[in-house]
Amino acid sequence: MRISIIGTGYVGLVQGVCFADTGNNVICMDIDKKKIHNLKKGIIPIYEPGLEEVVKRNVKDGRLVFSTNLKFAVEKSQVIFLCLPTPQSEDGSADLTHVMEVSKAIADYLNEAKIVVSKSTVPVGTVEKMRQIFEKRGKYNVQVVSNPEFLKEGSALQDSLRPDRIIIGTSDKKTAEVMAELYEPFVRTGNPIIVMDEKSAELTKYAANSFLATKITFMNDLANLCEKVGADIEWIRKGIGSDPRIGKKFLFAGIGYGGSCFPKDVKALVKTSGMHGHTLRILEMVDRINEDQKKVIFTKLKTHFAGKLKGKTIAVWGIAFKPQTDDIRDAPSSVLVSNLLQEGVTVKVHDPVAMPNAKKIYGTQVQFSKSAYAALKNADALVVVTEWNEFRTPEFSRMKSLMKTPVIFDGRNIYDPQEVQDAGFTYYGIGRKIK
């Protein structure tokens, strides 16, 4: 098929590359001239394991091209995917400006009947608004489809090539058949392609992310109770995770969720609910608890140092919101670092891939260290914020020799408390039982 991807960000680039890799001719279009220029030269704008190799292969084979020309992308395609940002507005709702403006432009450039696919995370009713634009402005028939993405940063390529499920929201049988044909190479092992109405598809994305955010938040809230009663959240995680009705994933306690999806989608679903006269009370509390959880480590630091943080040096391992990504949007690290800086703390950060993005925000306010161990030199404490694999089995004796005082605040519970204490450290986790 001839496919255009409008918006070559995280979702757009990964999805476009995967469509090209299954034999389709794909145009990835974006208004960012520098990004497109770099992509043509093989420079990938995001960190995603395995992506660069697949991009270069498909460009070389002629199935993948990059462009800043929307008219060209529209005219040359049968199926047009909108992978546009829907940032959070001040009131918590999703900002649909990009989606609506691009829909109007596509309508003006139509040269034949098309399928336009909403890949962006959008509130219920957005597909209907897009359809109205095409009916009003377009000269050709356009079928608008909701096709939410479920990519996880750090494993987005594999998530696209081997998705758990494909959601197709359309009421048109022929359009559903075209979409199913497009996705068939990705689900040959039997994972389902689920066809439903457009509004249900739109809501499915928000429901999935909000439910996962709820699982995380429940465990975080329970971890705080564990500290009060002397229980250990890790044993509880194993105990409830063995129940197949609950499952083992998204049960790890920590310092809150972040990233470009969970915080924004929870707030957007709460806002959508309110606009329709219904209150999602659970999600309102999920959002509130998560914001509080991001402050837990800072509170532990202040308590440990008896409120005297000014002049201290704190090492921070990890600034990305999760491993295997350079994304720092809404990361728990941002709350911690900001609070530490306000207290007059010297902050030394190391992250395997996210430091370039962090430098754009913090500049010279924090010190960026070339290695995890370099960040520890003369540090009064270490805070583990992101559970990168390279942080999991450090040399504790070397760490202790570098630090001014041997204290570890384990924001992701990646260490065994007893092992850390046996190495001569004071240890603080999230909901861990400390002897």
C-alpha positions as CSV (number, residue, x, y, z in Angstrom):
1,M,0.0,0.0,0.0
2,R,0.9,3.7,-0.3
3,I,1.0,5.1,3.1
4,S,1.8,8.6,4.6
5,I,2.6,9.2,8.2
6,I,1.9,12.8,9.2
7,G,4.0,13.7,12.3
8,T,7.3,11.9,12.5
9,G,7.7,11.8,16.2
10,Y,8.0,8.8,18.4
11,V,4.9,7.0,17.3
12,G,5.0,8.2,13.7
13,L,8.5,7.3,13.0
14,V,8.3,3.8,14.6
15,Q,5.0,3.0,12.9
16,G,6.1,4.3,9.5
17,V,9.3,2.2,9.6
18,C,7.4,-0.9,10.5
19,F,4.9,-0.5,7.7
20,A,7.8,0.0,5.3
21,D,9.5,-3.1,6.6
22,T,6.5,-5.2,5.6
23,G,6.7,-4.0,2.0
24,N,4.6,-0.8,1.9
25,N,5.7,2.4,0.4
26,V,5.8,5.0,3.2
27,I,6.2,8.7,3.3
28,C,7.1,10.1,6.7
29,M,6.1,13.8,6.7
30,D,6.9,16.4,9.4
31,I,7.1,20.2,9.4
32,D,10.3,20.1,11.4
33,K,12.8,20.7,8.6
34,K,15.9,19.9,10.7
35,K,14.4,16.6,11.8
36,I,13.6,15.6,8.2
37,H,17.0,16.7,7.0
38,N,18.7,14.6,9.7
39,L,16.5,11.6,9.0
40,K,17.4,11.7,5.3
41,K,21.1,11.5,6.5
42,G,20.3,8.6,8.7
43,I,20.3,10.6,12.0
44,I,17.5,9.3,14.3
45,P,15.9,12.0,16.5
46,I,14.9,9.6,19.3
47,Y,16.6,6.9,21.3
48,E,14.9,3.5,20.6
49,P,16.8,0.2,20.5
50,G,17.0,-1.2,17.0
51,L,15.3,1.6,15.3
52,E,18.2,3.1,13.4
53,E,19.1,-0.1,11.6
54,V,15.5,-0.6,10.4
55,V,15.3,3.0,9.2
56,K,18.5,2.8,7.2
57,R,17.5,-0.5,5.6
58,N,14.2,0.7,4.4
59,V,15.5,4.0,3.1
60,K,18.2,2.1,1.2
61,D,15.6,-0.2,-0.3
62,G,13.4,2.7,-1.4
63,R,10.4,1.9,0.7
64,L,10.8,4.8,3.2
65,V,11.2,8.5,2.3
66,F,11.0,11.6,4.4
67,S,9.4,14.9,3.4
68,T,8.2,18.3,4.7
69,N,5.6,18.6,1.9
70,L,2.1,17.8,3.2
71,K,0.5,18.1,-0.2
72,F,3.0,15.6,-1.7
73,A,2.3,13.2,1.2
74,V,-1.5,13.4,0.8
75,E,-1.6,13.1,-3.0
76,K,0.8,10.1,-3.1
77,S,-1.0,8.0,-0.4
78,Q,-4.0,5.7,-0.1
79,V,-3.9,5.6,3.7
80,I,-2.9,8.7,5.8
81,F,-2.0,8.2,9.4
82,L,-2.1,11.2,11.7
83,C,0.5,10.8,14.4
84,L,0.3,14.3,15.9
85,P,0.9,15.6,19.4
86,T,-2.2,16.2,21.6
87,P,-0.5,18.1,24.5
88,Q,-2.2,18.7,27.7
89,S,-4.0,22.0,28.0
90,E,-4.0,24.1,31.1
91,D,-7.4,22.6,32.2
92,G,-6.1,19.0,31.7
93,S,-7.9,18.4,28.4
94,A,-6.2,17.3,25.2
95,D,-5.2,20.1,22.9
96,L,-6.5,19.1,19.4
97,T,-5.2,22.1,17.6
98,H,-2.7,20.1,15.5
99,V,-5.1,17.3,14.6
100,M,-7.8,19.7,13.4
101,E,-5.5,22.0,11.5
102,V,-3.8,19.2,9.7
103,S,-7.2,17.6,8.9
104,K,-8.3,20.9,7.2
105,A,-5.1,21.0,5.2
106,I,-5.5,17.3,4.1
107,A,-9.1,18.0,3.0
108,D,-7.8,20.8,0.8
109,Y,-5.1,18.6,-0.8
110,L,-7.3,15.6,-1.5
111,N,-7.0,14.2,-5.0
112,E,-9.0,11.0,-4.6
113,A,-10.8,9.0,-1.9
114,K,-8.7,8.3,1.1
115,I,-8.6,6.6,4.4
116,V,-7.4,8.9,7.2
117,V,-6.4,7.2,10.4
118,S,-6.2,8.9,13.8
119,K,-3.2,7.3,15.5
120,S,-3.0,10.1,18.0
121,T,-4.4,9.8,21.5
122,V,-7.6,11.8,21.3
123,P,-10.8,12.2,23.3
124,V,-14.0,10.5,22.5
125,G,-15.7,12.2,19.6
126,T,-12.6,13.5,17.8
127,V,-13.0,11.2,14.8
128,E,-16.5,12.5,14.3
129,K,-15.1,16.1,14.4
130,M,-12.5,15.1,11.8
131,R,-15.2,13.5,9.6
132,Q,-17.2,16.7,9.7
133,I,-14.2,18.6,8.4
134,F,-13.7,16.3,5.5
135,E,-17.4,16.4,4.6
136,K,-17.4,20.1,4.7
137,R,-14.1,20.9,2.9
138,G,-13.2,17.8,1.0
139,K,-14.2,17.0,-2.6
140,Y,-13.7,13.2,-2.2
141,N,-14.9,10.6,0.1
142,V,-12.8,10.1,3.3
143,Q,-13.2,7.3,5.8
144,V,-11.9,8.4,9.2
145,V,-10.6,5.6,11.4
146,S,-9.5,5.5,15.1
147,N,-6.5,3.3,15.4
148,P,-4.9,3.9,18.8
149,E,-1.3,3.0,19.4
150,F,0.0,1.0,22.4
151,L,3.7,1.4,22.1
152,K,6.0,1.4,25.1
153,E,9.1,3.6,24.9
154,G,12.1,1.4,25.0
155,S,10.4,-1.5,23.3
156,A,8.4,0.5,20.7
157,L,9.9,-1.3,17.7
158,Q,9.0,-4.7,18.9
159,D,5.6,-3.5,20.1
160,S,4.9,-2.4,16.5
161,L,6.2,-5.5,14.9
162,R,4.5,-7.9,17.4
163,P,1.6,-6.1,18.9
164,D,-0.6,-7.6,21.6
165,R,-3.6,-6.5,19.7
166,I,-4.7,-4.1,17.0
167,I,-7.7,-1.8,17.6
168,I,-9.6,-0.6,14.6
169,G,-12.4,1.9,15.1
170,T,-14.6,2.2,12.0
171,S,-18.2,1.5,11.1
172,D,-17.3,0.9,7.4
173,K,-16.8,-2.8,6.5
174,K,-14.5,-2.2,3.5
175,T,-12.3,0.2,5.4
176,A,-12.0,-2.3,8.2
177,E,-10.9,-4.9,5.6
178,V,-8.2,-2.6,4.3
179,M,-6.9,-1.8,7.7
180,A,-6.9,-5.5,8.6
181,E,-4.9,-6.3,5.5
182,L,-2.4,-3.6,6.4
183,Y,-1.8,-5.0,9.9
184,E,-2.0,-8.7,9.0
185,P,1.8,-9.2,8.8
186,F,2.1,-8.1,12.4
187,V,-0.3,-10.6,13.9
188,R,0.5,-13.8,12.2
189,T,1.0,-15.6,15.5
190,G,-2.7,-15.0,16.3
191,N,-2.9,-11.9,18.3
192,P,-6.3,-10.2,17.6
193,I,-7.4,-7.5,15.3
194,I,-10.4,-6.0,17.1
195,V,-12.8,-4.0,15.0
196,M,-15.2,-1.7,17.0
197,D,-17.0,1.6,16.7
198,E,-14.9,4.8,16.6
199,K,-15.8,6.1,20.0
200,S,-15.1,2.8,21.7
201,A,-11.7,2.7,20.0
202,E,-10.9,6.3,21.1
203,L,-11.8,5.5,24.7
204,T,-9.9,2.1,24.7
205,K,-6.5,3.9,24.6
206,Y,-7.3,6.2,27.5
207,A,-8.8,3.3,29.5
208,A,-5.7,1.1,29.0
209,N,-3.2,3.7,30.1
210,S,-5.4,4.9,33.0
211,F,-5.8,1.3,34.2
212,L,-2.1,0.7,34.2
213,A,-1.5,4.0,35.9
214,T,-4.0,2.9,38.5
215,K,-2.1,-0.4,39.2
216,I,1.1,1.5,39.7
217,T,-0.5,4.1,42.0
218,F,-2.2,1.4,44.1
219,M,1.2,-0.3,44.7
220,N,2.8,3.1,45.5
221,D,0.1,3.9,48.0
222,L,0.3,0.5,49.5
223,A,4.1,0.8,49.8
224,N,3.7,3.9,51.9
225,L,1.4,1.9,54.2
226,C,4.0,-0.9,54.4
227,E,6.5,1.6,55.9
228,K,4.0,2.5,58.6
229,V,3.2,-1.1,59.6
230,G,6.6,-2.8,59.0
231,A,5.6,-4.8,55.9
232,D,7.6,-5.2,52.7
233,I,6.0,-4.2,49.4
234,E,8.2,-6.6,47.4
235,W,6.8,-9.6,49.2
236,I,3.3,-8.3,48.7
237,R,4.0,-7.7,45.0
238,K,5.1,-11.3,44.6
239,G,2.1,-12.6,46.6
240,I,-0.6,-10.8,44.6
241,G,1.3,-11.0,41.2
242,S,1.1,-14.8,41.3
243,D,-2.7,-14.4,41.0
244,P,-3.5,-14.6,37.3
245,R,-6.5,-12.3,37.8
246,I,-4.1,-9.6,38.8
247,G,-0.9,-10.4,36.8
248,K,2.7,-9.6,37.5
249,K,3.2,-6.5,35.4
250,F,2.9,-2.9,36.6
251,L,3.1,-3.9,40.3
252,F,6.5,-2.3,41.1
253,A,6.4,0.4,43.7
254,G,8.5,3.5,43.1
255,I,8.4,7.2,43.0
256,G,5.5,7.7,40.6
257,Y,4.8,7.3,36.9
258,G,5.9,9.9,34.3
259,G,6.4,10.2,30.6
260,S,4.4,11.5,27.7
261,C,1.4,9.2,28.1
262,F,0.2,8.2,31.6
263,P,0.1,11.7,33.3
264,K,-1.5,13.3,30.3
265,D,-4.0,10.6,29.5
266,V,-5.2,10.2,33.1
267,K,-5.9,14.0,33.3
268,A,-7.5,14.0,29.8
269,L,-9.9,11.1,30.7
270,V,-10.8,12.8,33.9
271,K,-11.5,16.0,32.0
272,T,-13.6,14.2,29.3
273,S,-15.6,12.5,32.0
274,G,-16.4,15.8,33.6
275,M,-17.5,17.3,30.3
276,H,-20.1,14.5,30.0
277,G,-21.4,15.0,33.5
278,H,-19.6,12.0,35.1
279,T,-16.9,12.0,37.7
280,L,-14.2,9.3,37.5
281,R,-13.4,9.5,41.2
282,I,-10.8,6.7,41.1
283,L,-8.7,8.5,38.4
284,E,-8.9,11.8,40.2
285,M,-7.3,10.1,43.2
286,V,-4.8,8.3,41.0
287,D,-3.6,11.6,39.6
288,R,-3.4,13.2,43.1
289,I,-1.5,10.3,44.7
290,N,1.0,10.1,41.8
291,E,1.9,13.8,42.2
292,D,2.4,13.2,45.9
293,Q,4.5,10.1,45.2
294,K,7.0,12.1,43.2
295,K,7.9,14.0,46.4
296,V,8.5,10.9,48.5
297,I,12.2,10.7,48.0
298,F,12.7,14.4,48.7
299,T,10.8,14.0,51.9
300,K,13.0,11.1,52.9
301,L,16.1,13.1,52.1
302,K,15.0,16.0,54.3
303,T,14.1,13.7,57.1
304,H,17.5,11.9,57.0
305,F,19.4,15.2,57.0
306,A,17.2,16.7,59.7
307,G,16.0,19.4,57.2
308,K,19.5,20.6,56.5
309,L,20.0,20.0,52.8
310,K,21.6,23.3,51.9
311,G,25.2,22.7,50.9
312,K,24.8,19.0,50.5
313,T,25.8,17.1,47.3
314,I,23.3,14.6,46.0
315,A,24.1,12.1,43.2
316,V,21.1,11.2,41.0
317,W,21.3,8.0,38.9
318,G,18.8,8.2,36.1
319,I,16.8,11.2,34.8
320,A,14.6,9.5,32.1
321,F,11.1,8.6,33.2
322,K,11.9,4.9,32.5
323,P,14.8,2.8,31.2
324,Q,15.6,2.4,27.5
325,T,14.5,5.9,26.6
326,D,15.8,9.5,26.6
327,D,12.3,10.9,27.4
328,I,12.2,13.1,30.4
329,R,8.7,14.5,30.0
330,D,6.9,14.5,33.3
331,A,9.6,12.4,34.8
332,P,9.7,12.0,38.6
333,S,13.3,13.2,38.4
334,S,12.1,16.7,37.5
335,V,10.2,17.1,40.8
336,L,13.2,15.8,42.8
337,V,15.8,17.9,41.0
338,S,13.7,21.1,41.2
339,N,13.2,20.6,45.0
340,L,16.8,19.9,45.6
341,L,17.9,23.0,43.7
342,Q,15.5,25.1,45.7
343,E,17.1,23.8,48.8
344,G,20.6,24.9,47.7
345,V,21.8,21.3,46.9
346,T,24.5,20.5,44.5
347,V,23.0,17.9,42.1
348,K,25.2,15.5,40.2
349,V,23.3,13.5,37.5
350,H,24.2,10.5,35.4
351,D,21.9,8.9,32.9
352,P,23.0,6.6,30.0
353,V,21.1,8.4,27.3
354,A,18.8,11.2,28.6
355,M,21.5,13.8,29.6
356,P,21.4,15.7,26.4
357,N,17.7,16.3,26.8
358,A,18.2,17.2,30.5
359,K,20.9,19.7,29.6
360,K,18.3,21.6,27.5
361,I,16.2,22.1,30.7
362,Y,18.8,22.5,33.5
363,G,21.8,23.9,31.7
364,T,24.5,24.6,34.3
365,Q,22.1,24.3,37.3
366,V,23.2,20.7,37.7
367,Q,26.4,18.8,37.1
368,F,26.3,16.1,34.5
369,S,28.7,13.2,35.1
370,K,30.1,11.0,32.4
371,S,29.7,7.8,34.5
372,A,27.6,6.6,37.4
373,Y,30.6,6.4,39.6
374,A,31.8,9.9,38.7
375,A,28.5,11.3,40.0
376,L,29.3,9.7,43.4
377,K,32.5,11.6,44.1
378,N,32.1,13.5,47.4
379,A,28.3,12.9,47.4
380,D,26.4,13.0,50.6
381,A,23.8,10.6,49.3
382,L,22.8,8.7,46.1
383,V,19.2,8.7,44.8
384,V,18.3,6.0,42.2
385,V,15.6,7.5,40.1
386,T,15.6,5.3,36.9
387,E,16.1,1.5,37.0
388,W,18.7,1.3,34.2
389,N,20.2,-2.2,34.1
390,E,23.7,-0.8,34.5
391,F,22.7,0.5,38.0
392,R,21.4,-2.8,39.3
393,T,24.7,-4.5,40.3
394,P,27.2,-1.8,41.2
395,E,30.4,-2.3,43.1
396,F,29.3,-1.1,46.6
397,S,32.8,-1.0,48.0
398,R,33.8,1.4,45.2
399,M,30.7,3.4,45.7
400,K,31.4,3.8,49.4
401,S,35.0,4.9,48.8
402,L,33.8,7.7,46.5
403,M,31.0,9.0,48.6
404,K,31.3,11.5,51.5
405,T,28.6,9.6,53.4
406,P,27.3,6.1,52.4
407,V,23.5,6.6,52.0
408,I,21.3,5.2,49.2
409,F,17.8,6.3,48.5
410,D,16.5,3.5,46.2
411,G,13.5,5.1,44.4
412,R,12.9,1.9,42.3
413,N,13.6,-0.8,44.8
414,I,16.4,-2.4,42.6
415,Y,18.6,-3.3,45.5
416,D,18.3,-5.9,48.3
417,P,18.2,-3.8,51.5
418,Q,20.2,-6.3,53.5
419,E,23.0,-6.5,51.0
420,V,23.2,-2.7,50.9
421,Q,23.3,-2.5,54.7
422,D,25.9,-5.2,54.9
423,A,28.1,-3.2,52.6
424,G,28.0,-0.4,55.1
425,F,25.3,1.9,53.7
426,T,22.2,3.4,55.2
427,Y,19.4,2.3,52.9
428,Y,16.0,3.8,52.1
429,G,13.6,2.2,49.7
430,I,9.9,2.5,48.8
431,G,7.9,0.3,51.1
432,R,10.8,-1.9,52.0
433,K,11.2,-3.6,55.4
434,I,14.5,-2.5,56.9
435,K,16.1,-4.4,59.8
